[in-house]
Amino acid sequence: MTGQVHKEMLDKLLSLEQASALLATTEPMTPVPFTVGSGIRFRAVSGWNHGIKAKDGSDLVGVYAQVHNNEYALTKETVEEAGLAVGLSRAYTLDSPSELLVPALNYWFREGLMSTSRKKKDYQFLISDNTAVAFGKQGIRPFSNLALVEQAAAKTKEIFGVTDVRVDYKISHSLRQTAVRLVVPAIGFTIHESDEKHDDWSMGLAIRNSLLGTSQTTIEGYLFRWICSNGMIDARNRSGVFTRRKDATDAEVNAWARQSVDEVFAELTGAGDRLAELALLGIDGNLSETLRDVFEHYRIPLTLRPKIIKFLEEHDGEITMYVVMNAITQVANESGLEPSAVDSLMRVGGDLPYTANERCGADNPCGRLVHSH
C-alpha cells in the first residue's frame, strides 16, 4: 500500500470531534415524564407532513406536545415513536394530516390507553433544547453515546500510547440505535496474499448503544482494512453487555466501558493470525457451493448476494476464503444500505475466520464450510 492510498483512506475516516458533533445532536437529554390523562395534549400545524419522507428523523416537523403546561416541539422520529406506542404504524402516522393525527394522539394519550390493560400508562419525552428528541417508557435511563465513545477512546489511547484514534465513516446514529466503530491507525498488521499483494489492517472497537434502551450496550472487537475501507466485527471477541438497571450510575457505565476496552484488545491480538490462515484457504473449484453455503448459513439477503458475487468476479487472482470474506464486507461500504444490513455483513466477515479455520481443510472441502456449525 502506498502512502498516498493510505492518506486517501485516512481522510475518509472521521475525527473523534466530528463523530462527537453528530452524537451531540441528541445529548444531553432531560426526561419529562407524564401519565396518560389530562396532563398531555398534542397539536400540529396544517400540512405538517408535506415532504415528510425526505426529512431526517431528527428534523422538527410542526408537531407539538404540551406536558403539564410546557410545550415541546417534536422531531419526526419522536412523532413516529408516539404513534407506535398507541398502535399507529410509522406509515400511517406520517401519512396522516393534522386533522387525523392530532385527534388520534389526543384520544389515546388522554383517555384511550386508560381502559387498555395491556398498554403502558407511564411515558416520558426526552428533551434537548426544548425539543422532544425521544419518546419512550418511563424508567429508561439513556446511556450517553458521547461518554461511551470518550471513555473507549481515552482507554484505547492509554493502552497503545497513541494520540490518533479515528471513527469509521460508516457510523450510524438514531435514538433507537447508535453504532460507532473506532479505528486505531497506528496499531494493526499486514496480510500477505502473495509476494506482490498485501493488505494493511488496523484494530479498533465496535460500540453499540441505544438511547431509548431498545437494545443492549456492547463493545466488541473491530478490524479496518485500509485498501478498500472494509470493516469487520469480531462478535466472538466482546466484552459482554452492560445491564440497564434503573439505578445504574454514570460512573458504573464509564468503568465498565474502560474495562471492556482492555478485555477486547487483549483478545483481538490474535486476529492477524486468523486472517493470515484465511488467506491460505483456497476454494479449489468449490466457489459456487461455498457461496451457497455461506449465503444460506448467514441468511444474507437475496438482494445483496449479486453484489458480493460481482466483487468476486472482478477479483484478479486466486479466490480464497479471505477474498470471499472481503467481498462480503466490501458490500457493507455501499451507500444507502440500512444500518442493520451494514452491521450484519460486517459480523459475517468477522465470523468467517473462525468457521473457515475450524471447518475447512484437506479432509473437509471449503464447499462444506459451515454445515455443522
C-alpha positions as CSV (number, residue, x, y, z in Angstrom):
1,M,0.0,0.0,0.0
2,T,1.4,3.4,-0.9
3,G,1.4,6.3,1.5
4,Q,-0.9,8.2,-0.9
5,V,-3.5,5.5,-0.8
6,H,-3.3,5.3,3.0
7,K,-3.8,9.1,3.3
8,E,-6.8,8.9,1.0
9,M,-8.4,6.3,3.2
10,L,-7.4,8.1,6.3
11,D,-9.2,11.2,5.1
12,K,-12.4,9.2,4.7
13,L,-12.4,8.5,8.4
14,L,-14.0,10.9,10.9
15,S,-12.1,12.5,13.7
16,L,-13.4,12.0,17.2
17,E,-14.5,15.6,17.2
18,Q,-16.6,15.1,14.1
19,A,-18.2,11.9,15.4
20,S,-18.9,13.6,18.7
21,A,-20.6,16.5,17.0
22,L,-23.0,14.0,15.4
23,L,-23.7,12.3,18.6
24,A,-24.2,15.6,20.4
25,T,-27.4,16.3,18.3
26,T,-29.3,14.1,20.8
27,E,-27.5,15.0,24.0
28,P,-27.8,16.0,26.8
29,M,-31.4,14.9,27.3
30,T,-33.8,15.7,30.2
31,P,-36.6,13.3,31.0
32,V,-40.1,14.9,31.1
33,P,-42.4,12.1,32.5
34,F,-46.2,12.0,32.2
35,T,-49.0,9.6,32.9
36,V,-51.9,9.0,30.5
37,G,-54.6,11.6,31.2
38,S,-55.3,15.3,31.1
39,G,-51.6,16.3,31.6
40,I,-50.7,15.7,27.9
41,R,-52.1,17.3,24.7
42,F,-50.9,17.3,21.1
43,R,-51.2,19.8,18.3
44,A,-49.9,20.1,14.8
45,V,-49.6,22.8,12.1
46,S,-51.6,22.3,8.9
47,G,-49.6,20.4,6.3
48,W,-47.1,19.2,8.9
49,N,-46.3,16.1,6.9
50,H,-45.7,17.7,3.5
51,G,-42.4,16.3,2.2
52,I,-42.1,14.3,5.4
53,K,-40.4,11.3,3.8
54,A,-37.5,13.4,2.7
55,K,-36.8,14.6,6.3
56,D,-34.3,13.1,8.7
57,G,-35.6,11.6,11.9
58,S,-34.1,14.4,14.0
59,D,-35.8,17.2,12.0
60,L,-38.6,19.2,13.5
61,V,-42.0,18.6,11.7
62,G,-44.5,21.0,13.2
63,V,-46.0,18.7,15.8
64,Y,-46.0,19.7,19.4
65,A,-46.8,18.1,22.8
66,Q,-47.9,20.1,25.8
67,V,-46.9,18.4,29.0
68,H,-48.1,20.0,32.3
69,N,-48.3,23.4,30.7
70,N,-44.9,23.2,29.0
71,E,-44.9,22.8,25.2
72,Y,-42.2,20.9,23.3
73,A,-41.5,20.6,19.6
74,L,-41.4,17.0,18.3
75,T,-39.0,15.6,15.8
76,K,-40.1,13.3,13.1
77,E,-38.8,10.3,15.0
78,T,-40.5,11.3,18.2
79,V,-43.8,11.6,16.4
80,E,-43.3,8.1,15.0
81,E,-42.5,6.6,18.4
82,A,-45.5,8.3,20.0
83,G,-47.7,6.8,17.2
84,L,-46.2,3.3,17.7
85,A,-47.0,3.5,21.4
86,V,-50.7,3.7,20.7
87,G,-50.7,1.2,17.8
88,L,-50.3,3.5,14.8
89,S,-47.8,2.3,12.2
90,R,-45.0,4.6,11.1
91,A,-46.5,4.8,7.6
92,Y,-50.0,5.7,8.9
93,T,-48.6,8.3,11.3
94,L,-46.6,10.0,8.6
95,D,-49.4,9.8,6.0
96,S,-52.0,11.4,8.4
97,P,-52.8,15.1,8.0
98,S,-53.1,17.1,11.3
99,E,-56.9,16.7,11.4
100,L,-56.5,12.9,11.7
101,L,-53.2,12.6,13.6
102,V,-53.9,15.1,16.4
103,P,-57.3,13.7,17.5
104,A,-55.9,10.1,17.4
105,L,-52.9,11.0,19.6
106,N,-55.0,13.1,22.0
107,Y,-57.6,10.4,22.3
108,W,-55.2,7.6,23.1
109,F,-52.9,9.5,25.4
110,R,-55.6,11.4,27.3
111,E,-58.2,8.6,27.7
112,G,-58.0,5.7,25.4
113,L,-55.0,4.0,27.0
114,M,-56.6,4.2,30.4
115,S,-59.1,1.4,29.5
116,T,-56.5,-0.8,27.8
117,S,-54.9,-3.1,30.4
118,R,-52.1,-4.3,28.2
119,K,-50.8,-0.9,27.3
120,K,-48.4,1.2,29.4
121,K,-49.7,4.2,31.1
122,D,-46.4,6.0,32.1
123,Y,-44.3,7.6,29.4
124,Q,-41.7,10.2,29.0
125,F,-40.3,12.6,26.5
126,L,-36.5,13.2,26.5
127,I,-35.9,16.9,26.0
128,S,-32.9,18.6,24.4
129,D,-33.0,22.4,23.9
130,N,-36.8,22.5,24.3
131,T,-37.2,19.8,21.7
132,A,-38.6,16.3,22.4
133,V,-35.9,14.3,20.7
134,A,-37.1,10.9,22.1
135,F,-40.1,9.2,23.4
136,G,-40.5,6.0,25.5
137,K,-41.5,4.3,28.7
138,Q,-40.7,5.9,32.0
139,G,-37.7,4.4,33.8
140,I,-35.5,4.3,30.7
141,R,-32.1,5.7,31.6
142,P,-30.2,6.6,28.5
143,F,-26.5,5.9,28.5
144,S,-24.6,8.7,26.9
145,N,-23.1,7.9,23.5
146,L,-20.7,10.7,24.0
147,A,-19.5,9.4,27.3
148,L,-19.1,5.8,25.9
149,V,-17.0,7.0,23.0
150,E,-15.0,9.3,25.1
151,Q,-14.2,6.6,27.7
152,A,-13.4,4.0,25.0
153,A,-11.2,6.4,23.0
154,A,-9.3,7.5,26.2
155,K,-8.7,3.9,27.3
156,T,-7.5,3.0,23.8
157,K,-5.0,5.8,23.7
158,E,-3.8,4.8,27.1
159,I,-3.3,1.1,26.1
160,F,-1.4,1.7,22.9
161,G,0.3,5.0,23.8
162,V,-1.2,6.7,20.7
163,T,-2.9,10.1,20.2
164,D,-4.7,9.4,16.9
165,V,-8.0,7.5,17.2
166,R,-10.4,7.8,14.3
167,V,-14.0,6.8,13.6
168,D,-15.1,4.7,10.6
169,Y,-17.3,6.8,8.3
170,K,-19.9,4.0,8.4
171,I,-21.2,5.5,11.7
172,S,-24.9,5.3,12.2
173,H,-26.9,7.2,14.8
174,S,-30.5,7.3,15.8
175,L,-32.4,7.4,19.0
176,R,-33.1,3.7,18.8
177,Q,-29.6,2.5,17.8
178,T,-26.1,4.0,17.6
179,A,-23.1,2.2,16.1
180,V,-19.7,3.8,16.3
181,R,-16.6,2.0,15.2
182,L,-13.2,3.3,16.4
183,V,-10.1,2.7,14.4
184,V,-6.5,3.0,15.7
185,P,-4.5,3.8,12.5
186,A,-1.1,3.0,14.1
187,I,-2.0,-0.4,15.5
188,G,-2.6,-3.3,13.2
189,F,-1.0,-6.0,11.0
190,T,-0.4,-6.9,7.3
191,I,-1.8,-9.8,5.5
192,H,0.3,-11.1,2.6
193,E,-1.9,-12.7,-0.1
194,S,1.1,-13.2,-2.3
195,D,4.6,-11.9,-2.9
196,E,3.0,-8.9,-4.8
197,K,-0.2,-8.4,-2.9
198,H,-0.7,-7.4,0.8
199,D,-3.3,-5.8,2.9
200,D,-2.9,-3.5,5.9
201,W,-5.4,-3.7,8.7
202,S,-5.9,-1.7,11.8
203,M,-7.5,-2.7,15.1
204,G,-10.4,-0.9,16.7
205,L,-13.7,-1.2,18.6
206,A,-17.3,-1.5,17.7
207,I,-19.6,0.3,20.1
208,R,-23.3,-0.2,20.1
209,N,-25.8,1.7,22.3
210,S,-29.4,2.7,22.4
211,L,-30.6,6.0,24.0
212,L,-34.1,4.5,24.2
213,G,-32.9,1.3,25.7
214,T,-34.3,-0.8,22.9
215,S,-31.1,-2.8,22.5
216,Q,-28.1,-3.8,24.6
217,T,-25.0,-1.7,25.1
218,T,-21.9,-3.6,23.8
219,I,-18.2,-3.1,23.0
220,E,-16.7,-5.6,20.5
221,G,-13.6,-6.1,18.5
222,Y,-13.3,-4.3,15.2
223,L,-10.9,-4.5,12.3
224,F,-10.5,-2.0,9.5
225,R,-9.0,-2.8,6.1
226,W,-7.2,0.2,4.5
227,I,-7.2,-0.9,0.9
228,C,-11.0,-0.7,0.5
229,S,-12.1,0.6,3.9
230,N,-13.8,-2.7,4.7
231,G,-14.7,-3.3,8.3
232,M,-15.4,-6.5,10.2
233,I,-16.8,-7.0,13.7
234,D,-15.3,-9.8,15.7
235,A,-18.5,-10.8,17.6
236,R,-16.8,-13.6,19.3
237,N,-14.4,-11.1,20.9
238,R,-16.7,-9.0,23.0
239,S,-16.9,-7.6,26.5
240,G,-20.4,-8.7,27.2
241,V,-23.3,-6.3,27.8
242,F,-24.0,-3.7,30.4
243,T,-27.2,-4.4,32.3
244,R,-29.5,-1.5,32.1
245,R,-30.5,-1.2,35.7
246,K,-32.6,1.8,36.6
247,D,-30.2,2.8,39.3
248,A,-27.1,2.4,37.2
249,T,-24.8,5.4,37.6
250,D,-22.6,7.2,35.0
251,A,-19.6,6.1,37.0
252,E,-20.5,2.4,36.7
253,V,-21.1,2.7,32.9
254,N,-17.8,4.5,32.4
255,A,-15.9,2.0,34.5
256,W,-17.5,-0.9,32.5
257,A,-16.6,0.7,29.2
258,R,-12.9,1.2,30.2
259,Q,-12.6,-2.4,31.5
260,S,-14.3,-3.7,28.3
261,V,-11.8,-2.0,26.1
262,D,-9.0,-3.7,28.0
263,E,-10.6,-7.1,27.6
264,V,-11.5,-6.7,23.9
265,F,-8.0,-5.6,22.8
266,A,-6.4,-8.3,24.9
267,E,-8.2,-10.9,22.7
268,L,-8.1,-9.0,19.4
269,T,-4.3,-9.5,19.1
270,G,-4.9,-12.9,17.5
271,A,-6.9,-11.5,14.7
272,G,-4.0,-11.1,12.3
273,D,-3.1,-14.8,12.6
274,R,-6.7,-15.9,11.9
275,L,-6.9,-13.7,8.8
276,A,-3.5,-14.9,7.6
277,E,-4.7,-18.5,7.8
278,L,-7.9,-17.5,5.9
279,A,-5.8,-16.1,3.1
280,L,-4.3,-19.6,2.6
281,L,-7.6,-21.4,2.3
282,G,-8.3,-21.8,-1.4
283,I,-11.7,-22.7,-2.8
284,D,-10.3,-25.2,-5.4
285,G,-13.4,-25.2,-7.7
286,N,-15.9,-25.2,-4.9
287,L,-16.8,-21.5,-5.1
288,S,-20.5,-21.9,-6.1
289,E,-21.1,-24.4,-3.3
290,T,-19.1,-22.4,-0.8
291,L,-21.0,-19.2,-1.6
292,R,-24.4,-21.0,-1.4
293,D,-23.4,-22.5,2.0
294,V,-22.3,-19.1,3.3
295,F,-25.3,-17.2,2.0
296,E,-27.7,-19.7,3.5
297,H,-26.0,-20.2,6.8
298,Y,-25.7,-16.5,7.5
299,R,-29.0,-15.7,5.8
300,I,-27.5,-13.0,3.6
301,P,-30.4,-11.1,1.9
302,L,-31.1,-12.1,-1.7
303,T,-30.7,-8.5,-2.8
304,L,-27.1,-8.4,-1.6
305,R,-25.8,-11.7,-2.9
306,P,-25.3,-10.5,-6.5
307,K,-23.2,-7.6,-5.2
308,I,-20.9,-10.0,-3.4
309,I,-20.6,-12.2,-6.5
310,K,-19.8,-9.1,-8.6
311,F,-16.8,-8.3,-6.4
312,L,-15.6,-11.8,-6.6
313,E,-15.9,-11.8,-10.4
314,E,-13.8,-8.6,-10.5
315,H,-11.1,-10.1,-8.3
316,D,-7.8,-10.6,-10.1
317,G,-6.1,-13.7,-8.7
318,E,-6.9,-16.8,-6.7
319,I,-10.2,-16.9,-4.9
320,T,-9.6,-17.8,-1.3
321,M,-11.8,-17.6,1.8
322,Y,-10.0,-14.4,2.6
323,V,-11.2,-12.9,-0.7
324,V,-14.8,-14.2,-0.1
325,M,-14.7,-12.5,3.4
326,N,-13.6,-9.2,1.9
327,A,-16.2,-9.3,-0.9
328,I,-18.9,-9.7,1.8
329,T,-17.6,-6.8,3.9
330,Q,-17.0,-4.6,0.9
331,V,-20.7,-4.6,0.2
332,A,-21.2,-3.0,3.6
333,N,-19.4,0.1,2.2
334,E,-22.2,0.8,-0.3
335,S,-24.2,3.9,0.4
336,G,-27.9,3.6,1.1
337,L,-27.8,0.3,3.0
338,E,-29.8,0.1,6.2
339,P,-27.5,0.3,9.3
340,S,-28.7,-3.2,10.3
341,A,-27.6,-4.6,6.9
342,V,-24.2,-2.9,7.3
343,D,-23.8,-4.3,10.8
344,S,-24.9,-7.8,9.7
345,L,-22.4,-8.0,6.8
346,M,-19.5,-6.9,9.0
347,R,-20.5,-9.6,11.5
348,V,-20.4,-12.3,8.8
349,G,-17.0,-11.1,7.9
350,G,-15.9,-11.2,11.5
351,D,-17.2,-14.8,12.0
352,L,-15.8,-16.4,8.8
353,P,-12.2,-16.6,10.1
354,Y,-13.4,-18.8,12.9
355,T,-15.8,-21.0,10.9
356,A,-13.4,-21.4,7.9
357,N,-10.4,-22.3,10.1
358,E,-12.5,-24.8,12.1
359,R,-14.2,-26.5,9.2
360,C,-12.1,-26.1,6.1
361,G,-9.0,-28.2,5.3
362,A,-7.6,-31.0,3.2
363,D,-10.2,-33.5,4.5
364,N,-13.1,-31.1,4.5
365,P,-13.5,-29.0,1.3
366,C,-14.5,-25.4,1.7
367,G,-17.7,-26.1,0.0
368,R,-18.8,-27.8,3.2
369,L,-17.7,-24.7,5.2
370,V,-20.5,-24.2,7.8
371,H,-23.0,-27.1,7.6
372,S,-22.1,-28.4,11.0
373,H,-21.6,-25.0,12.7
